[in-house]
């Protein structure tokens, strides 16, 4: 007997997530999760070299940026672990755990003594906490996206899932706004206690995020699959067996995020340390461009619902490949209006097109039983390049700190590799939810659960 998943017999009405509730929870949780992630990135670019690596001398900033990159190595581990439990026991439970893990790790970073107090233990503990942050972030976007996409109406999955990356952008804006007055403190106060304030504030945002996510329920499609024993025991094994092509494709497409860390981390450090542009100026360039992206991203995601994921995602990468040259040229010129203009075009349009479409684009490559694991794993493997980009680029410019051209060229090449990955993908924006992610081979696989059927 077949019944629609909209039948109230599946779940009581009060237990259902509306697309709007799921999108709001994704954005709110993402804001809080990435506030924590980005205050670390900003602190690594601006102060951590002097606090935790004073013995490193001229390469202190490089060492600090390397700790930022460490979390990207831990992210695939988080993707496997958290994706496994998300595909086995539920999306909501994992989302709540992710938030607690990130909030606790971030608060403890603010408690750490510096190198002057405990020597080598200071950077060791910092790296340990950064790894825990990486595990948390490794599952965040996939878990939030999958929960949202599985309750979104046909033809609007792109729009509703775009609020997860909107949360990431909002988290960056919040973190940067907190750092603007902190970075303006006299250096002695900044290095002694000022840098700790953003980390301590994470306790408040973690509590708020917990309250929001605790009210969510599991998507009906997942609950039905669980009831019918249609889930797989080891999602990571299944996803590599039946969706290995999608894993590779998402990995290549995820190289696009290297542009994000170049703009937010490397260019920030580069502009303030090499060209002596005031920290506050660069932070405001980032704040304004990302606030604008909060508006453009949902619009671009809605466009992808109409014209397809691939055209919007590819256009964004091509735009980034061009605009990265303009952004660095603006930094070199020291022209503040030009900095704001190129930052706006780079972040609010080119990168926003990538950020708005990747959640639906990536999640739609996998079917329900491996969706969270598959998206998280492919995304986080590709993001390793993004994590190490600031460190690699800092090393590349060590001989001639003013020469940004190699950085721009490599960034453009990475964007083109992401384009190549996207070109191999199917267009999925019009495919029904229960038909998404057809495996490579159907041999010896469990029957996939269909969102519109129930035995």
Secondary structure, DSSP 8 states (H G I E B T S, - for coil): ----TTSTTTS-GGG---HHHHHHHHHHHHHHHHHHHHHHHHHHHHTHHHHH-GGGGGGHHHHHHHHHHHHHHHHHHHHHHHHHHHHHT-HHHHHHHHHHHHHHHHHHHHH---HHHHTHHHHHHHHHHHHHHHHHHHHHHHHHHHHHHTTS-TT-HHHHHHHHHHHHHHHHHHHHHHHHHHHTS-HHHHHHTGGGHHHHHHHHHHHHHHHHHHT----HHHHHHHHTT-S-S-HHHHHHHH-HHHHHHHHHHGGGGHHHHIIIIIHHHHHHHTS---HHHHHHHHHHHHHHHHHHHHHHHHHHHHH-HHHHHHHHHHHHHHHHHHHHHHHHHT-HHHHHHHHIIIIIIIIHHHHHHHHHHHHTTS-GGGHHHHHHHHHHHHHHHHHHHHHHHHHHTSSSTT--HHHHHHHHHHHHHHHHHHHTS---TTS-GGG-S--S--TT------TT---
